[in-house]
Amino acid sequence: MARFNAPQFSEFPFHITGRRHNKDAFNLELDLVWTILTEHLFLTHHFFGLRIHAFVLMPNHFHLICRTDQDLLGTALGYFMRETSKTMNFYSGRCNQNWGSRYYRCEIASNNYYMNCYKYVYQNPVRANLSESCEDWKYSTLNGLVGESHLIVPVESDTILFSDKGLLINENLKWLNTRPSDDNLNDVRSALKKRNFKLPQTKNKKTHFLESGLL
């Protein structure tokens, strides 16, 4: 079981990755896993004040952008990981360990970092060749936000997708689906593995493009 017991409270959101034990695929149909995880996100929101910004389920892991104003992040996510594991075992009839012991928790302490993390998370299914576009992947809060499916996850107001700058949602989706360079993508992936989002230093020691730019 992944452990989220480290005390965490922050005004900023966190990127959370939970991965299956041994990186195996889930032993249930992904439709059922999605139902289990989203129902427990709903409960975690109401029990612990977990504020959910984005959630994407992949065949052997998930990405979650969230924050909490009412409780320690570790308490909320500890409940979520424990209860989803128990429910998956109930449906599979097994007593297996579902979540691996390794997880990533990264604080996203600026709006620019957040936008890069947001795009990275929602692009996961496209990069894995599981969907043609970010919004087509049905195991994603984005799919519900654009009206393609019923969404029970109480997602925070999405000011990136529904921009107040006069941009049409189609233009925002176009940006979201534009693939970044491999170098920038790898740098964001590396930054998200740290406790605080931190881009690697460039070879010429200049400020990284993504410090002020976007994927």
N, C-alpha and C positions, 0 to 999 in steps of 0.2 A: 504494500500500500504506500503510495506516495505520501510524504509527510509535509503538511502545511502548518506546522505548529510554531514556526518562528513568528514572534510578535511583529505585526506589520500594521501600521496606520499611516496613511499619507493622503494629502489633498490631491495627489496625482493618481492617474490610473496605472494599473499593472498589466503587463502581458503575461499570461499563464499558459504553459503547455503541459498537458497531462498525456502520458504515453502508456500504451498497453505493456504489460509485463513481457519482458524479452522482445519487445517491439513486434509481437505477434499481432495478427489481425484479430478483431473482435470475434468471439465465438458465437455471436448472435447476428441475425440479419441487421444490417445497418439502419433500416427503418425502425426496428425495435430499440436499438441503442439510442437513436436520435430521440425517440419518444421518452425513454428513461431519463436521458440527460437533460432534456429541455424541461420535463416536469420537475426535476429536482432543482434546476436553475430557478424555476418559478418559486419553489418553496424556499430556496436559499435567499432569494430576494426578499421574501416576506418575513422569514424568520430572523435574518441577520442584516437586513438592509443592504445586501449586495447590489450594487448598481452595475448593470451589464451594458456594455457598449457594443460588443460584437462577439459572436460565437460561431465557430466553424468546426464541424466534426469531419474527420478524415477516417480512412479504413482502420487505422491503428493508433490514432491520437486525436487530440482536440486542441484548438487555440481559443483562448478566451481573453478579451480585454475587459477589465472590470475595476471597480473601486468600492470602497465602503466608507461611509461617514459615521456609522453607528457601532461598529464592532471591529475587532481585529480581523484582518484579512485571513490569517491562519485559521481562526475559529470557523469562519464561514466556509472556507474551502476544505477544511478538514471534514466538516459535516457533508459537504457535497461529494467528496471523493469516497468517503466511507459508505454513505447511503446508496450511491450509484453502484458501487461494487456489490453491496448486499442484494440490490434489486436485480442486477445482471446474473448473479449466482442463483437467485430464485428462479428466473426464467430458464436458465441453462441446466438447472438441476445439478450444478457442480459447486465445489467449495474452493475454487481456484482463486489465486491472487490475480486480480484484474489489472491493477495499476502498477507500473514499475516504480522502483524506489527512487529513480532519478526524475527530477522535474526542473523546469526553469521558471523563475519568477523575476521579472524585470520591471523596474519602475520607469514609467515614461513621463519625464519631467518637463516637457515643452510641447507646445502645439505642433511644431514642425516634426518632432520625433513621433508624436502621436499619429500624424497623417501618414508617415512612412510605415509605421507599424500597422495601421489600419489597412493600408493597401497590401502589405505583405501577407497579413492574415487572410483577407478575402481572396487573394490571388492563389492561395495554396492549391485548390482543386484544379485550376487552369494549368499551373506549372506541373502538376502531377498527371496531366492529360486525362482528367476525370470529367471535365466539362469544357464546353466551348467558351463560356464566359463566366465571370464571377457570379453573376446573378442567376445563372442556370443551375448551379449546384444546390440541390434541394435541402442538403444538410447544413444550412447556413442561415443565419439571421437575415442576411442580405436578401435571400430569396423571398422571405416573408415581407421584408420592408418594401420591396417593389411590387407586392401584391400577387406573387406567384403561388403562395401557399399560406395557410393559416398559421400564425405565429403566436405561441403562448408565452414565449420568453418576453418579459417586460423590459424591452430595450430602451435605453436612454434616448432622448431626442438626438437624432443623427444630423448634426449640422454640417457634415461633409457631403453626404448624399443629397440632402435637402438644403442646399446652400442658400444663404440670404444675400448673396452677391449678384443675383440676377441670372445665374447660370441655370440652364435647363438640366433636369435630372439626366437626360441623355448625354450631355456633355460631361457630367461628373462620372457617369458610368464608362464613358470612353476613356477618361483618364485612369479610372480604376482598372480597366482591362488592358491598358498599354503596358507591355512587358518592359521592365527596366533592364539595363545592361547587367550582364552576369557579375561584373565587378561590384556594382552598387548593391545588387541583390545579396551577394555574399557578405558585403560589409554590414548590411542591415541584419542579416542572419547572425553574424558574429556579435553585433551590438546587443541583440536580444538575449544572448546567452550570459550577459553580465547582470549583476544585481541592479545596476542603473544603466539605462541605455547610453552607451558610449561608443561612438564610431572609432574605428582604428585610425591611427595616424597615417597620412599619405606618405608615399615614398620620398617626396620632396619636402615633407614636414609642413606643408601648407594646410590651411583649414579645409577639411573635407567638404566636397560639394554639397553633401546632404545635410550639413549643419544648417544651411539656410535654404537649400533646394529640396525637391521632392523626387521620389522614385519615378 
